[in-house]
Amino acid sequence: MNRRVLVAYATKRGSTREVAEVVAETLRAEGLEAECRPAAEIEDLDGYAGVVLGGALYMGRWHADARDFLKRHRRPLVPLRLAVFAMGPRTLAESDVEGSRKQLDNALAMLPELDPVLVAVFGGVVDPAKLRFPFNRMRVSDARDWDAIHAWAQDVAEQLQAEPAVALA
């Protein structure tokens, strides 16, 4: 069984990369060969059994590099197991997470031939020191739930290692 997994990420300020690295570490701990790279740098998916794609949500849209990755690799992704996550809400309040999930679902709906095995939304990070006016006036926040991220990555590992379903004739 091929155990190579690509963890690709799209980020502006680095918090999505940090989550992608933790996902890759968790996949490795679960026995997979996970490689973590920026989505914009991926030229092909040859040799991978699965792909995890993460991207930040900004102003109601999933990061362009994540959307472009799916468009660019749509055909090779169809037979692969795909898991997707987005970083977005400033809080983990149900309404914030639901709003971010809707934004991610809208982005994924553009490519209906892709059917991720798992999709998640994690809390985002606001670091005003890295932002320009007027956003540099926002309050500092880090809504990442590392326990939830680890648990999701373990679920991803389980899905990626599961035997494919046998089609009944």
FENVEN-V973846 format. One record per residue. N is the residue number from 1. RES is the residue in one small letter. SS is DSSP state (H for helix, E for strand, C for the rest). PSI is psi in radians with two decimals (* if undefined). D_CENTER is the distance of its C-alpha to the mean C-alpha in Angstrom with 2 decimals. Layout:
N:RES:SS:PSI:D_CENTER ; N:RES:SS:PSI:D_CENTER
This chain:
1:m:C:2.30:23.50 ; 2:n:C:2.21:21.01 ; 3:r:C:0.16:18.70 ; 4:r:E:2.26:16.77 ; 5:v:E:2.38:12.98 ; 6:l:E:2.25:10.96 ; 7:v:E:1.83:7.92 ; 8:a:E:2.56:7.39 ; 9:y:E:2.68:6.48 ; 10:a:E:2.10:8.36 ; 11:t:C:2.66:10.44 ; 12:k:C:-0.74:14.04 ; 13:r:C:-0.04:15.28 ; 14:g:C:-0.28:13.36 ; 15:s:H:-0.57:11.79 ; 16:t:H:-0.65:8.12 ; 17:r:H:-0.74:9.68 ; 18:e:H:-0.73:11.40 ; 19:v:H:-0.75:8.63 ; 20:a:H:-0.69:7.19 ; 21:e:H:-0.68:10.95 ; 22:v:H:-0.69:11.54 ; 23:v:H:-0.81:9.15 ; 24:a:H:-0.75:11.07 ; 25:e:H:-0.73:14.26 ; 26:t:H:-0.74:13.94 ; 27:l:H:-0.70:13.51 ; 28:r:H:-0.73:16.51 ; 29:a:H:-0.42:18.42 ; 30:e:C:0.14:18.04 ; 31:g:C:0.15:19.67 ; 32:l:C:2.76:17.08 ; 33:e:E:1.62:17.23 ; 34:a:E:2.31:13.83 ; 35:e:E:2.28:13.67 ; 36:c:E:2.11:11.33 ; 37:r:E:2.72:11.85 ; 38:p:E:2.36:11.32 ; 39:a:H:-0.63:10.21 ; 40:a:H:-0.34:13.64 ; 41:e:H:-0.12:15.52 ; 42:i:C:2.09:14.67 ; 43:e:C:-0.59:17.86 ; 44:d:C:2.92:17.71 ; 45:l:C:0.29:16.13 ; 46:d:C:2.31:19.50 ; 47:g:C:-0.10:19.73 ; 48:y:C:2.43:16.27 ; 49:a:C:-0.37:16.32 ; 50:g:E:2.84:12.62 ; 51:v:E:2.36:9.31 ; 52:v:E:2.21:5.79 ; 53:l:E:2.21:3.78 ; 54:g:E:2.51:2.11 ; 55:g:E:2.62:5.38 ; 56:a:E:2.61:8.29 ; 57:l:E:2.25:10.68 ; 58:y:E:2.20:14.18 ; 59:m:C:0.73:17.35 ; 60:g:C:0.09:15.98 ; 61:r:E:2.54:13.83 ; 62:w:E:2.51:10.29 ; 63:h:C:2.35:10.61 ; 64:a:H:-0.64:12.97 ; 65:d:H:-0.57:11.57 ; 66:a:H:-0.81:8.39 ; 67:r:H:-0.77:11.09 ; 68:d:H:-0.68:13.46 ; 69:f:H:-0.84:11.48 ; 70:l:H:-0.74:11.43 ; 71:k:H:-0.80:15.04 ; 72:r:H:-0.61:16.20 ; 73:h:C:0.35:15.11 ; 74:r:H:-0.77:15.62 ; 75:r:H:-0.86:18.61 ; 76:p:H:-0.38:17.51 ; 77:l:H:-0.45:14.31 ; 78:v:H:-0.84:16.65 ; 79:p:C:-0.17:18.14 ; 80:l:C:2.73:15.12 ; 81:r:E:2.23:13.05 ; 82:l:E:2.32:9.55 ; 83:a:E:2.53:6.81 ; 84:v:E:2.45:3.99 ; 85:f:E:2.72:2.97 ; 86:a:E:2.58:5.20 ; 87:m:E:2.28:7.86 ; 88:g:C:-1.23:11.19 ; 89:p:C:2.55:14.28 ; 90:r:C:-0.34:16.93 ; 91:t:C:2.92:18.08 ; 92:l:C:0.33:17.12 ; 93:a:C:2.47:19.98 ; 94:e:H:-0.76:19.53 ; 95:s:H:-0.64:20.26 ; 96:d:H:-0.78:17.73 ; 97:v:H:-0.73:14.85 ; 98:e:H:-0.74:16.36 ; 99:g:H:-0.75:16.60 ; 100:s:H:-0.68:12.99 ; 101:r:H:-0.67:12.12 ; 102:k:H:-0.71:14.80 ; 103:q:H:-0.75:13.42 ; 104:l:H:-0.77:10.07 ; 105:d:H:-0.67:12.43 ; 106:n:H:-0.72:14.67 ; 107:a:H:-0.74:12.35 ; 108:l:H:-0.51:11.61 ; 109:a:H:-0.35:15.37 ; 110:m:C:-0.30:16.29 ; 111:l:C:1.27:15.59 ; 112:p:C:-0.33:17.14 ; 113:e:C:-0.28:17.73 ; 114:l:C:2.30:14.12 ; 115:d:C:1.50:13.76 ; 116:p:C:2.48:10.56 ; 117:v:C:-0.51:11.96 ; 118:l:E:2.48:9.65 ; 119:v:E:2.37:7.75 ; 120:a:E:2.69:7.49 ; 121:v:E:2.23:8.29 ; 122:f:E:2.71:9.28 ; 123:g:C:2.63:12.22 ; 124:g:C:-3.06:12.44 ; 125:v:E:2.39:15.10 ; 126:v:E:2.04:18.23 ; 127:d:C:1.68:20.46 ; 128:p:H:-0.48:23.42 ; 129:a:H:-0.38:24.75 ; 130:k:H:0.07:22.01 ; 131:l:C:2.76:22.61 ; 132:r:C:2.87:25.47 ; 133:f:C:2.43:27.97 ; 134:p:C:-0.05:27.73 ; 135:f:H:-0.35:24.27 ; 136:n:H:-0.02:25.74 ; 137:r:H:-0.04:27.76 ; 138:m:C:2.78:24.88 ; 139:r:C:2.54:24.86 ; 140:v:C:2.35:22.84 ; 141:s:E:2.60:20.11 ; 142:d:E:1.76:17.31 ; 143:a:C:0.27:15.88 ; 144:r:C:2.29:13.36 ; 145:d:C:1.69:14.53 ; 146:w:H:-0.57:14.29 ; 147:d:H:-0.76:15.98 ; 148:a:H:-0.65:13.51 ; 149:i:H:-0.81:10.58 ; 150:h:H:-0.79:12.96 ; 151:a:H:-0.74:14.02 ; 152:w:H:-0.76:10.71 ; 153:a:H:-0.65:10.22 ; 154:q:H:-0.69:13.85 ; 155:d:H:-0.70:13.42 ; 156:v:H:-0.82:10.93 ; 157:a:H:-0.75:13.69 ; 158:e:H:-0.78:16.26 ; 159:q:H:-0.69:14.88 ; 160:l:H:-0.47:14.58 ; 161:q:H:-0.15:18.07 ; 162:a:C:2.58:19.68 ; 163:e:C:2.47:22.42 ; 164:p:C:2.57:21.91 ; 165:a:C:2.47:23.81 ; 166:v:C:2.20:27.27 ; 167:a:C:2.33:28.38 ; 168:l:C:2.38:31.76 ; 169:a:C:*:34.43
